[in-house]
Amino acid sequence: MKKYSPRETCLPIINLFLIISLVFVLPAFPVFGQSASIEYSVEGRLEVENHVIDGKELIEFTNPLEEVTDEVVLKLEANLQSEPNPYLSEINLDGSYPGGFDPGWTKIESITGGNGNGLEYEMESLPPTNQTYSLENTAVRVQLNQPLQPGEKTSITVKFSTKFPVKSVGDEEFFRDVYSWRFGWNPTLAPAEWWKGYDRRVYSQIVMQEADYEVELNVPEEFVVGGNVVSSSGLKNEKNRKLVKLKLPSARSFPLAMSRDYRDYRENFPEYSVRVLHRPGYEEEARLLASYANEILNYYSEKFGSYGRKQLTFAQSPKNGYFGMAADGLIVLGDSFFAEKDLALSTITNRLSEYLIAHEIAHQWFGIGVGADLHSQNWISEAFAEFLSLNYFHHKYPADEPNLFRFERNGLLRNSIESQLGYTNLRQHTFELPYIANFQNGFDEAVVKPRQNVQYANATQTRIYKKGYMILRTLEGAIGEKEMNEFVRTVYEKYGNSVTNVSELAREAREIAGEKVPKSFFQKWLRTSGYADYGIGNIETAEAPGGKYTSRITLTKSGSLVAPVDLRVTFNSGETVEKTYEFSEETKTVEFVKETRATKATIDPNSEVMDTNRLNNHYPRKVEVSFGENKLPLDAYFIMVGPGTITGRTPNRYAWSIGPGAAQGRLNLNRNLTLSGGASVTGRKITDLDFGGWVEADIDLWSSPKTGYAGNYLVQDRSLNLRFERVTGKTDQSYNLLGVGGSISRSLSADRRLDFQSTFSLSGESRFSLNAKEAERLFPGIYLNFDAKVGFSPGELPDLLKFDLPELKSYGRVPEGGSGLADWKRYRYPGNYKLFSRLSLGFPISSSGRYFLGSLALVTDIRQSFFLSAGNTWDQLEEVGVENFKYEGGTEVSVSGKTLGGLIPFDLAVGYAYHGQDKGRPYFNFSLGF
């Protein structure tokens, strides 16, 4: 630690970049403890030339401790961005910093006491429990002029400068003429527990404490500033600038969003005022957003307790994506809601957008309203926000039917898209299915745990958001909807201006629902990695006295978690009986004596319990058959009959298809192993039939590279492929082939990949190949890419196995009688040996990165590259040499964009290749994703 006197300037800057966003929409900075009755009065001046706010703030506070203190601590959150992540390659960093890494920081000029005298201070560092680098100078310990008694009030004044980094991710940056910063652009007072001295446990916790803010910003005259603006007026002594005064009481932070490009749309509703800062051309979307927001605010207020503010502001982010980031009274929404939602097919993403808005508004109740330790209990913020948003969504749209991508207008394109995507259910397919896949892939772990103890940080969003919500839904199934709503409302009204935790939530739930809350529910479901899988083993029916029947139903259960679960039984007479059971044993037999036999039983028919496998929830097992309409039921074996093809699948486990002369299937066992296979029959006559087929095993291996995140992050960076197949060559000769291949890659700290492949025939032939790729950054966005391939065989290969040069794009011709490029055929260069390399230089040619193709699509990136390729194949090893390489050069323009409401990305490549012996050849590639 370096100590500073009042006469020195504190300017050690610690650079930081944490690219692992993991969808943490709340800050990665510790705050904890008792309220110090804090009031901030901040004066700031924005200098757009260097993206710096020069400020002075008066911090008034009381001592909430039961002891005297002569020190306080300030946090410098901006310094968390002052250094690039050392574990990420420069190419990866370019994805966040389009112009190359640009630091953000806060510098302290001076700190004075209430009497105006300078105060001594020294810099402190956070522990590596949230991130593992750039932790110096992230806090300032200030020596007061005199001891501060318990309950006594004092003040300090801080002169500082904060720089906005120029970057395209996160929520504290300058990007495309928009300044935004949600948490900690100004030095803030740390909780009183910090004042006692450094404590790793205290400094690790992440809880935002409330304070009252009054802010005066001196900005360029044309700027529109978000938030609760009290007044805005020009400055007499400064031309083209104005002073904006804002006020925000009882806030966990003072968020900023401002731009000269913003247009200010306001709508005053009976209960609330909604303000939308949008870019030019999006007033229609702003009106829709205000309408959604008002409806959601009123729904939450009526059901879960009144919103504490009269105004809510939204700001359009310049960054692409359907995302939101909430702060006190301000929500930043991704640009996709404004720019992409009507691409190609209007209204397709309206419900998705409405859910997203509902989630971010819910943070005004939980996360921003009810506080929590986000270091280990972030689920209180995110899971409760999901619970409120799905509660609203299910109030408005059918909960158990397809409800996410629905279309209000008929049409051929609409019918085609709806037949493929229309089955999507928000809860089932974006909450339950990710959790089930997470569990099957071995990524499941406790919801509540410190970040440094997380074993699968790559699955954090599913664990915190999805699993957290499903645990709350399980609790609702146990205690009832009425009691659950009362529980949520009570927590908000009791802790809306403070901080809560799992123990307090458990106590509140028991006070409301009593013994309906399963024993140790919060402890076991949140703090352990346990799971629950309820099912039905069988139904046995026997005759009983009096002409009745005794139906015995075997219920099954695996996993350590226990919750009440409903059982629905249907009898031959059509009668349906529903009962609730709670059991921990592996099997439980229940009996029903009725006039008719039990024919069908379903456990957890309303999908209330967090279940790792819903396929065994029915007896007999449920099978759904569809004729052309796509579906993805979680509790049924699905079969779709189409024109000439029959397909079947279950969620994340297996899929198969049978068509004319071919059949194939895939079985996903876990994150490490996938098995697949297929068979085919060709030939016009029975005597000429030829049978082919293949079986394959894909083995994925994972590692835990350093990422800058304190938890353990798994990356799939190695693979092994085993394949056996029977194929037929052009001479009608069949070959039985065994293939062994694999890959090794480094994608975080570098951009390298090595692939190898070997093929053996049962008749003795073999071939081997290596392919190496690497990219090097020359300048921001400008990359040199190298690709090299080597192939060889120890003997003569049959034509089917010989190497070729499909990488060459200009070697070929249009056959005689052809009509042009559409009939162009490339030359074949078969050989037993192969060498090929390609060197390309790629760079961006679009500065704005946004071009609309009418209302059909949005172009988000345009790059150009120049390439030089060289290679050849040979039959004999003695012939191999660079002197007879085939050379080729050319250029390519690649375009990336989105269509269909931004849901479907596309890539387009247009290029021209030339090798000096003819006119060359233009080429074209196009691909769609989802």
Summary of the structure (lengths in Angstrom):
residues: 930
radius of gyration: 31.9
end to end distance: 50.8
largest distance: 104.0
contacts: 3099
relative contact order: 0.07
helix: 20%
strand: 41%
